[in-house]
Amino acid sequence: MELFDSKLHDCLRGDSPLISSIARHLLKSKGKRMRPAFLFLSARAADSYSEYAADASLAIELIHTATLLHDDVVDESDLRRGQDTVNHKWKNLISVLMGDYIFAKAFRVMVGTQSIELINVISRATERVSIGELRQIEETENYSLSEEEYLEIIADKTASLFSVSCESGPVLTGRDKKERQRFAEFGEKIGTAFQVADDLLDFVGDSEVTGKEPGNDVLNGKVTLPLIYSLKSVGDAAGREMTRYLQDGGGEESFLKVHDFVTETGGLDYAYHRASELGEQALDSISSLKPSIYHDSLASMVRYAVSRAS
C-alpha cells in the first residue's frame, strides 16, 4: 500500500497548477483504498503477485476516482468523504475534465504493464461501470424495479472494479481461466455486497462517518434494496400510497416517513441479510485456497465491507 500511495502521488503530481491543486485536494481524503487492498491480498493469497500488481491497482483506483468525479457532477453533490467535491469547490466543467484527465492517466499506466490481457479486462470493467451508471439514471424513480434488476445494476456500477481487482493478480501471472474466474467471482460478490451495504448507509449512516447526509439517495429517486423489498412486502394499496409519496418528493420530513416505512416492513434487515449472504458466498468461492495471512485478511475485509451498515 505504501508503494501504491507513492505511485499515486507521482501520477497525480500535475501537468499544470490547476491539476496540481485538484490533485492535492483529492489526495487529502484517501478513501478506504479497498480495491488496491483486495488486489494485493488476492494476488498474495493466490500466489500470483507480480512486479506490475501496484500498477494494476493504480490504474483501477484512478478509474474509480474518475468515475467519482463524474458521479458528483451527475448527482450535484457538494460533499465526498467529508470534504467539498471538486465540482463544488471549482465547477462542473473542471470536475468533468479532471475526470477525463485521470481516465487518460489510468490507461497510460495500464499500457506500461505491457499486458494486453490486463488492458482487456480493465477496459471491460470500465465499460461495465458506465453501463451501470446509465442504467441507474434510467431507473431513477422506477419504484417497480425488481431486486434482480437492482443487483444487475450495482454489479456493473460497483462490483465490476472489485472483480477486476481480484482477477488482476492471476491475469498478470498468466494463470488459467478457472483460477482467474474464481477470483473474478470472489470480487464480484464482494463488490455487490459492498454496494448493498453502502446503500443501507443512506438509511442508517452517520454523516460524520460517511461524509454525506442520510436520505440523499432516497430524496433523489434512487431505488435501492431496502426500499425494493419493503414496497414488494406490503399490499398493492400500501405500495401505491408510498410510491405516490416518494414521487411527490420532499425534504427531511419525507425521508423520515420513508425511513420508518422501510424499518417497520423489514427492508433494512433484509438488505443487511443479503449483504451478509453475498459476503459469505464470496468467501466460499476461495475456500479451497491454502491457509495464509492473506486469506485471513481477505476474510476480515469481506466482513468489514458488510458490517459497515450494521
C-alpha positions as CSV (number, residue, x, y, z in Angstrom):
1,M,0.0,0.0,0.0
2,E,2.9,2.3,0.6
3,L,4.2,1.6,-2.9
4,F,0.6,2.3,-4.2
5,D,0.4,5.6,-2.4
6,S,3.8,6.6,-3.7
7,K,2.8,5.8,-7.3
8,L,-0.5,7.6,-6.9
9,H,1.2,10.8,-5.7
10,D,3.7,10.6,-8.6
11,C,1.0,10.0,-11.1
12,L,-1.1,13.0,-9.9
13,R,1.8,15.4,-9.4
14,G,0.2,17.5,-12.1
15,D,0.9,18.9,-15.6
16,S,-0.5,22.4,-14.6
17,P,-1.0,24.4,-11.5
18,L,-4.8,23.7,-11.6
19,I,-4.3,20.0,-11.9
20,S,-1.8,20.0,-9.0
21,S,-4.3,21.9,-6.9
22,I,-7.1,19.5,-7.6
23,A,-4.8,16.5,-7.1
24,R,-3.8,17.8,-3.7
25,H,-7.5,18.3,-2.8
26,L,-8.3,14.7,-3.9
27,L,-5.3,13.2,-2.0
28,K,-6.3,14.9,1.3
29,S,-9.2,12.4,1.5
30,K,-7.7,9.0,0.6
31,G,-10.9,6.9,1.0
32,K,-10.7,3.3,2.1
33,R,-8.4,2.1,-0.7
34,M,-10.4,-1.2,-0.8
35,R,-9.8,-2.1,-4.4
36,P,-6.0,-1.9,-4.1
37,A,-6.1,-3.8,-0.9
38,F,-8.2,-6.5,-2.4
39,L,-5.9,-6.7,-5.4
40,F,-2.8,-7.1,-3.3
41,L,-4.3,-9.6,-0.9
42,S,-5.9,-11.7,-3.6
43,A,-2.7,-11.8,-5.6
44,R,-0.8,-12.9,-2.5
45,A,-3.4,-15.5,-1.5
46,A,-3.3,-16.9,-5.0
47,D,0.5,-16.9,-5.0
48,S,0.2,-14.7,-8.1
49,Y,1.8,-11.4,-7.0
50,S,3.9,-9.7,-9.7
51,E,6.0,-6.6,-10.2
52,Y,3.1,-5.0,-12.0
53,A,0.5,-5.5,-9.3
54,A,0.9,-2.0,-7.9
55,D,0.5,-0.5,-11.4
56,A,-2.7,-2.6,-11.9
57,S,-4.0,-1.3,-8.6
58,L,-3.1,2.2,-9.5
59,A,-4.9,2.0,-12.9
60,I,-8.1,0.7,-11.2
61,E,-8.1,3.2,-8.4
62,L,-7.6,6.1,-11.0
63,I,-10.6,4.8,-12.9
64,H,-12.6,4.6,-9.7
65,T,-11.6,8.2,-8.8
66,A,-12.5,9.5,-12.3
67,T,-16.0,7.9,-12.1
68,L,-16.5,9.6,-8.7
69,L,-15.7,13.0,-10.2
70,H,-18.2,12.4,-12.9
71,D,-20.8,11.0,-10.4
72,D,-20.6,14.1,-8.3
73,V,-21.5,16.2,-11.3
74,V,-24.4,14.0,-12.2
75,D,-25.6,13.9,-8.6
76,E,-24.9,17.6,-8.0
77,S,-23.1,16.5,-4.8
78,D,-21.4,19.1,-2.5
79,L,-19.6,16.6,-0.2
80,R,-17.5,13.5,-0.8
81,R,-15.7,11.7,2.1
82,G,-16.5,14.7,4.3
83,Q,-14.9,17.4,2.2
84,D,-16.0,19.6,-0.7
85,T,-16.4,17.8,-4.0
86,V,-14.3,19.1,-6.9
87,N,-17.4,20.3,-8.8
88,H,-18.5,22.3,-5.6
89,K,-15.0,23.7,-4.9
90,W,-14.3,24.5,-8.6
91,K,-17.1,23.9,-11.1
92,N,-18.8,21.1,-13.1
93,L,-16.7,21.7,-16.2
94,I,-13.4,21.3,-14.3
95,S,-14.7,18.2,-12.5
96,V,-15.6,16.5,-15.8
97,L,-12.3,17.4,-17.4
98,M,-10.3,16.3,-14.4
99,G,-12.1,13.0,-14.5
100,D,-11.2,12.7,-18.2
101,Y,-7.6,13.5,-17.4
102,I,-7.5,10.8,-14.7
103,F,-9.0,8.3,-17.0
104,A,-6.3,9.0,-19.5
105,K,-3.6,8.6,-16.8
106,A,-5.1,5.2,-15.9
107,F,-4.8,3.9,-19.4
108,R,-1.2,5.1,-19.7
109,V,-0.4,3.2,-16.5
110,M,-2.0,0.0,-17.9
111,V,0.0,0.3,-21.1
112,G,3.1,0.3,-19.0
113,T,2.4,-3.2,-17.7
114,Q,2.7,-4.5,-21.3
115,S,-0.2,-6.9,-20.6
116,I,-2.8,-6.8,-23.3
117,E,-5.0,-9.1,-21.3
118,L,-4.9,-6.7,-18.3
119,I,-5.9,-3.8,-20.5
120,N,-8.7,-6.0,-21.9
121,V,-10.2,-6.9,-18.5
122,I,-9.9,-3.4,-17.0
123,S,-11.3,-1.8,-20.2
124,R,-14.3,-4.2,-20.0
125,A,-14.8,-3.4,-16.3
126,T,-14.7,0.3,-17.1
127,E,-17.3,-0.2,-19.8
128,R,-19.5,-2.0,-17.2
129,V,-19.2,0.9,-14.8
130,S,-20.6,3.2,-17.4
131,I,-23.4,0.8,-18.2
132,G,-24.3,0.6,-14.6
133,E,-24.3,4.3,-14.1
134,L,-26.5,4.8,-17.1
135,R,-28.9,2.1,-16.0
136,Q,-29.1,3.7,-12.6
137,I,-30.1,7.0,-14.1
138,E,-32.5,5.3,-16.4
139,E,-34.2,3.6,-13.5
140,T,-34.5,6.7,-11.3
141,E,-37.9,6.8,-9.6
142,N,-38.8,3.4,-11.0
143,Y,-40.4,2.1,-7.9
144,S,-41.3,-1.2,-9.6
145,L,-37.6,-2.1,-10.0
146,S,-37.0,-5.7,-9.1
147,E,-34.3,-7.0,-6.8
148,E,-32.7,-8.9,-9.7
149,E,-32.6,-5.7,-11.8
150,Y,-31.1,-3.7,-8.9
151,L,-28.4,-6.4,-8.4
152,E,-27.5,-6.3,-12.1
153,I,-27.1,-2.5,-11.9
154,I,-24.8,-2.5,-8.9
155,A,-22.8,-5.4,-10.2
156,D,-21.9,-3.3,-13.2
157,K,-21.6,0.0,-11.4
158,T,-19.6,-1.1,-8.4
159,A,-18.7,-4.8,-8.4
160,S,-17.0,-4.7,-11.8
161,L,-14.0,-2.9,-10.4
162,F,-13.8,-5.1,-7.4
163,S,-14.0,-8.1,-9.7
164,V,-11.1,-7.0,-11.9
165,S,-9.1,-6.0,-8.9
166,C,-9.2,-9.6,-7.6
167,E,-8.6,-11.1,-11.0
168,S,-5.6,-8.9,-11.9
169,G,-3.0,-11.0,-10.0
170,P,-3.9,-14.2,-11.8
171,V,-4.1,-12.2,-15.1
172,L,-0.6,-10.7,-14.7
173,T,0.9,-14.1,-13.9
174,G,-0.8,-16.0,-16.7
175,R,-2.9,-18.3,-14.6
176,D,-5.5,-20.5,-16.2
177,K,-9.1,-19.4,-16.9
178,K,-10.5,-21.4,-13.9
179,E,-8.2,-19.6,-11.5
180,R,-9.0,-16.2,-13.0
181,Q,-12.7,-16.9,-12.9
182,R,-12.6,-17.9,-9.2
183,F,-11.1,-14.6,-8.2
184,A,-13.2,-12.6,-10.6
185,E,-16.3,-14.2,-9.0
186,F,-14.9,-13.5,-5.5
187,G,-14.5,-9.8,-6.3
188,E,-17.9,-9.6,-8.0
189,K,-19.7,-10.9,-4.9
190,I,-17.7,-8.6,-2.6
191,G,-18.4,-5.6,-4.7
192,T,-22.1,-6.4,-4.8
193,A,-22.2,-6.9,-1.0
194,F,-20.2,-3.6,-0.6
195,Q,-22.8,-1.6,-2.6
196,V,-25.8,-3.2,-0.8
197,A,-24.1,-2.1,2.5
198,D,-23.4,1.3,1.0
199,D,-27.0,1.8,0.0
200,L,-28.0,0.8,3.5
201,L,-25.9,3.6,4.9
202,D,-28.3,6.1,3.1
203,F,-30.8,4.9,5.7
204,V,-28.7,4.3,8.8
205,G,-25.4,6.1,8.2
206,D,-23.8,8.8,10.4
207,S,-22.9,11.8,8.2
208,E,-19.8,12.4,10.5
209,V,-18.5,9.0,9.4
210,T,-19.8,8.6,5.8
211,G,-19.3,12.2,4.8
212,K,-22.8,12.6,3.3
213,E,-26.2,13.2,4.7
214,P,-28.6,10.2,5.1
215,G,-31.6,10.2,2.8
216,N,-29.8,11.7,-0.2
217,D,-30.3,8.7,-2.4
218,V,-34.0,8.3,-1.4
219,L,-34.8,12.0,-2.0
220,N,-33.1,11.9,-5.4
221,G,-35.2,9.0,-6.6
222,K,-32.5,6.2,-6.3
223,V,-34.2,2.9,-5.8
224,T,-32.2,0.6,-3.6
225,L,-32.7,-2.8,-2.0
226,P,-34.3,-1.8,1.4
227,L,-37.0,0.1,-0.5
228,I,-37.4,-2.5,-3.2
229,Y,-38.0,-5.2,-0.5
230,S,-40.4,-3.0,1.5
231,L,-42.5,-2.0,-1.4
232,K,-42.8,-5.6,-2.5
233,S,-43.7,-6.8,1.0
234,V,-46.8,-4.7,1.6
235,G,-50.1,-4.9,-0.2
236,D,-50.8,-3.1,-3.5
237,A,-52.7,-0.3,-1.9
238,A,-50.0,0.5,0.7
239,G,-47.3,0.1,-2.0
240,R,-49.1,2.6,-4.3
241,E,-49.6,5.1,-1.5
242,M,-45.8,5.0,-0.6
243,T,-44.9,5.3,-4.3
244,R,-47.1,8.4,-4.7
245,Y,-45.4,9.8,-1.6
246,L,-42.0,9.2,-3.0
247,Q,-42.9,10.7,-6.3
248,D,-44.1,13.9,-4.6
249,G,-40.6,14.4,-3.2
250,G,-39.8,16.5,-0.2
251,G,-37.2,17.1,2.5
252,E,-36.1,15.7,5.8
253,E,-39.7,15.0,6.9
254,S,-40.3,12.9,3.8
255,F,-37.2,10.9,4.4
256,L,-38.2,10.2,8.0
257,K,-41.5,8.8,6.8
258,V,-39.8,6.6,4.2
259,H,-37.2,5.5,6.8
260,D,-40.0,4.4,9.2
261,F,-41.7,2.6,6.4
262,V,-38.6,0.7,5.4
263,T,-37.7,-0.1,9.0
264,E,-41.1,-1.3,10.0
265,T,-41.6,-3.5,6.9
266,G,-38.2,-5.2,7.3
267,G,-36.4,-3.6,4.4
268,L,-33.3,-2.7,6.4
269,D,-33.0,-6.2,8.0
270,Y,-33.4,-7.9,4.6
271,A,-30.8,-5.8,2.9
272,Y,-28.3,-6.4,5.6
273,H,-29.0,-10.1,5.4
274,R,-28.5,-10.1,1.6
275,A,-25.2,-8.2,2.0
276,S,-24.0,-10.8,4.6
277,E,-25.1,-13.6,2.4
278,L,-23.2,-12.3,-0.6
279,G,-20.1,-11.8,1.6
280,E,-20.3,-15.5,2.7
281,Q,-20.8,-16.6,-0.9
282,A,-17.6,-14.7,-1.8
283,L,-15.6,-16.4,0.9
284,D,-17.0,-19.8,-0.3
285,S,-15.6,-19.2,-3.7
286,I,-12.0,-19.0,-2.4
287,S,-12.4,-21.5,0.5
288,S,-10.2,-24.1,-1.2
289,L,-7.1,-21.8,-1.0
290,K,-4.3,-22.9,1.3
291,P,-4.4,-21.1,4.7
292,S,-2.4,-17.9,4.8
293,I,-2.3,-14.5,6.5
294,Y,-3.5,-13.1,3.2
295,H,-6.6,-15.4,3.1
296,D,-7.3,-14.4,6.7
297,S,-7.0,-10.7,5.8
298,L,-9.4,-11.1,2.9
299,A,-12.0,-12.7,5.1
300,S,-11.6,-9.8,7.6
301,M,-12.0,-7.3,4.8
302,V,-15.1,-9.0,3.5
303,R,-16.8,-8.9,6.9
304,Y,-15.8,-5.3,7.3
305,A,-17.3,-4.4,3.9
306,V,-20.6,-5.9,5.0
307,S,-20.7,-4.8,8.7
308,R,-20.3,-1.0,7.9
309,A,-24.1,-0.8,7.8
310,S,-24.8,-3.0,10.9
